[in-house]
Amino acid sequence: MNPRRILFTTQRILQQLRHDPRTIGLLLLVPSALTGLLAWTLSGRPGTFQTIGPQLLGVFPLIVMFLVTSVITLRERTVGTLERLFTLPLTKGEFITGYALAFALLAILQSILVATLSYTWYGLAHQGVPWRISLVALCAGLLGTAFGLALSAVAHTEFQAVQFMPAFILPQLLLCGLFVPVGQLPVALRLVADVLPMTAAIHAISNFQSTSYYAGQFAILVGFIFGGLGVGAATLRRRTK
């Protein structure tokens, strides 16, 4: 892959997003606002936000980045930008990598902003290591980007991308351990939950585990990230039907 063409794609996406304040707001402000709203609603229940808040730092970025990435990629395909790009000597791998880098930068900003506000203004005092929680939020954002790019090769319209989101997100929300601990799920559901990326994000935030345990959960997240990018590159169509 050519680094110059990858950086060209990354720069073009960032320039496009710079002129779209609503998308920037959705990417950077919505996860922070949702976390703040949760902290506010739980202010009358001391200790509850300290338990739930860190886990949601691995959920909100994934959902937001998944939605935004899939919609933006499909928008480019719909208006013909994608086909015009592929008239250049740009491979599918370079296109996907350029997109991933652009949204990775936004995911970094998103994770820093959410974590900073959570540990200062929102009063989060988690017993875990703050940098590890920030890293989980970053991985969750990258995971949402990877799956959003993969989904954009399957859906044909932006509306279809939105329709796919409940099918992709809601089962993971139910099984990842937010509502019922994974260990208390029926055996069949537990086997499914153990291999879900959102479950790995929740487990990577949990306290009092060994270093090897955390390394395993991050390995699952990274594996899904590269898997999603690989699927996106393999199924990306050069022409819109």
C-alpha positions in Angstrom: 0.0 0.0 0.0 1.1 3.5 -0.8 1.4 5.8 2.3 0.8 8.9 0.2 -2.5 7.7 -1.2 -3.6 6.5 2.3 -2.8 10.0 3.8 -4.6 11.6 0.9 -7.7 9.6 1.7 -7.4 10.4 5.4 -6.9 14.1 4.7 -9.9 14.2 2.4 -12.2 12.6 5.0 -11.1 15.0 7.7 -11.6 18.0 5.5 -15.1 16.8 4.6 -15.9 16.3 8.3 -14.6 19.7 9.1 -17.4 21.2 7.1 -20.0 19.0 8.7 -20.5 20.3 12.3 -23.5 18.1 13.0 -21.4 15.0 12.4 -18.5 16.4 14.5 -21.0 17.1 17.3 -22.3 13.6 17.1 -18.9 12.1 17.2 -17.4 14.2 20.0 -20.2 15.7 22.0 -22.9 13.0 22.1 -20.9 10.3 24.0 -19.8 12.9 26.5 -23.3 14.3 26.9 -24.8 10.8 27.3 -22.2 9.9 30.0 -23.0 13.2 31.7 -26.7 12.6 31.6 -26.2 9.2 33.1 -24.1 10.7 35.9 -26.8 13.3 36.5 -29.7 10.7 36.6 -27.7 8.6 39.1 -26.6 11.4 41.3 -29.2 10.4 43.9 -27.8 6.9 44.1 -24.2 7.1 45.4 -21.8 4.6 44.0 -24.0 3.5 41.1 -22.3 5.7 38.5 -19.0 4.4 39.7 -20.1 0.9 38.7 -22.0 1.6 35.5 -20.2 4.6 34.1 -16.9 2.9 33.2 -18.7 0.1 31.4 -20.6 2.6 29.2 -17.3 4.2 28.2 -16.9 1.0 26.2 -20.4 1.1 24.7 -21.2 4.7 23.7 -18.1 5.2 21.4 -18.8 1.9 19.6 -22.4 2.8 18.9 -21.7 6.3 17.7 -18.7 5.5 15.5 -20.5 2.5 14.0 -23.5 4.7 13.0 -21.4 7.6 11.7 -18.9 5.6 9.7 -21.4 3.4 8.0 -23.6 6.4 7.0 -20.8 8.6 5.8 -19.3 5.8 3.7 -22.7 5.0 2.1 -23.3 8.7 1.5 -20.1 8.8 -0.5 -21.1 5.7 -2.5 -24.6 7.2 -3.2 -23.3 10.6 -4.5 -20.7 8.9 -6.6 -17.6 10.1 -4.7 -16.4 6.5 -4.1 -16.5 5.7 -7.8 -14.6 8.8 -8.7 -11.9 8.0 -6.1 -11.5 4.5 -7.6 -10.7 6.1 -11.0 -7.4 7.1 -9.3 -4.7 4.5 -8.6 -6.3 3.8 -5.2 -6.7 0.2 -3.9 -9.5 -0.9 -1.7 -7.0 -1.6 1.1 -5.7 2.0 0.9 -9.2 3.4 0.9 -10.2 1.4 4.0 -6.9 2.2 5.8 -7.3 5.9 5.0 -10.9 5.9 6.4 -9.7 4.0 9.4 -6.9 6.5 10.2 -9.3 9.4 9.8 -11.8 8.0 12.2 -9.1 6.7 14.5 -8.0 10.3 15.1 -11.6 11.2 15.9 -11.9 8.2 18.2 -8.8 9.3 20.0 -10.2 12.8 20.6 -13.5 11.2 21.6 -12.0 8.9 24.1 -9.8 11.7 25.6 -12.8 14.0 25.9 -15.2 11.4 27.4 -12.6 10.1 29.9 -11.5 13.6 30.9 -15.0 14.8 31.6 -15.9 11.6 33.4 -13.0 11.7 35.8 -13.3 15.5 36.5 -16.7 17.1 36.0 -18.8 13.9 36.2 -17.0 12.7 39.4 -16.1 9.2 38.2 -13.8 7.5 40.7 -13.3 4.1 39.2 -10.9 1.7 41.1 -9.4 0.6 37.8 -6.5 2.3 35.9 -7.8 5.4 34.1 -5.5 5.0 31.1 -6.9 1.4 30.7 -10.5 2.7 30.6 -9.5 5.4 28.1 -7.8 2.7 25.9 -11.0 0.7 26.1 -13.0 3.7 24.9 -10.5 4.2 22.0 -10.7 0.5 21.0 -14.5 0.7 21.2 -14.5 3.7 18.8 -12.1 1.9 16.4 -14.3 -1.2 16.6 -17.4 0.9 15.7 -15.4 2.3 12.7 -14.3 -1.1 11.5 -17.8 -2.6 11.6 -19.3 0.6 10.1 -16.9 0.2 7.1 -17.7 -3.5 6.8 -21.5 -2.8 7.0 -21.2 -0.1 4.3 -20.3 -2.8 1.8 -23.5 -4.7 2.6 -26.1 -1.9 2.9 -27.2 0.0 -0.2 -28.6 3.1 1.4 -28.1 5.2 4.6 -31.5 4.0 5.8 -30.5 0.4 5.5 -27.4 1.2 7.6 -29.6 2.6 10.3 -31.8 -0.5 10.1 -28.7 -2.7 10.6 -27.7 -1.0 13.8 -30.4 -2.5 16.1 -29.6 -6.0 14.8 -25.9 -5.4 15.5 -26.0 -3.4 18.7 -29.0 -4.5 20.7 -28.0 -8.3 21.1 -24.6 -7.2 22.3 -26.1 -4.8 24.8 -28.3 -7.6 26.2 -25.5 -10.1 26.4 -22.4 -8.1 27.3 -23.0 -8.1 31.0 -24.5 -4.6 31.5 -27.9 -6.0 32.6 -27.1 -9.6 33.7 -23.5 -10.8 34.5 -22.2 -13.0 31.7 -21.6 -15.8 34.2 -25.3 -15.9 35.1 -26.6 -16.3 31.6 -27.8 -19.6 30.2 -25.0 -21.7 28.9 -25.9 -21.2 25.2 -26.1 -17.4 25.6 -22.9 -17.4 27.7 -21.0 -19.1 24.9 -22.2 -16.4 22.5 -21.5 -13.6 24.9 -18.0 -14.7 25.5 -17.0 -14.0 21.8 -18.8 -10.7 21.4 -16.6 -7.6 21.1 -18.8 -5.5 23.4 -18.4 -8.2 26.1 -14.6 -7.9 25.7 -14.8 -4.2 26.1 -16.9 -4.5 29.3 -14.5 -7.2 30.7 -11.4 -5.1 29.9 -12.8 -2.5 32.3 -13.6 -4.9 35.2 -11.5 -4.7 38.4 -9.1 -7.1 40.1 -8.2 -9.2 37.1 -4.7 -10.4 36.1 -2.6 -8.7 33.5 -3.0 -11.7 31.2 -6.8 -11.5 31.5 -6.8 -7.8 30.4 -4.3 -8.6 27.6 -6.7 -11.3 26.3 -9.7 -9.0 26.2 -7.7 -6.3 24.3 -6.5 -9.0 21.9 -10.2 -9.9 21.2 -11.0 -6.2 20.6 -8.0 -5.7 18.3 -8.8 -8.9 16.4 -12.3 -7.7 15.7 -11.0 -4.3 14.6 -8.7 -5.9 12.0 -11.3 -8.4 11.1 -13.9 -5.7 10.4 -11.4 -3.7 8.3 -10.5 -6.8 6.4 -14.1 -7.6 5.6 -14.7 -4.0 4.6 -11.7 -4.1 2.2 -12.6 -7.5 0.8 -16.3 -6.7 0.1 -15.9 -3.1 -1.0 -17.4 -2.6 -4.5 -15.7 -0.2 -6.9 -19.0 0.5 -8.7 -22.4 1.3 -7.3 -25.1 -0.9 -8.8 
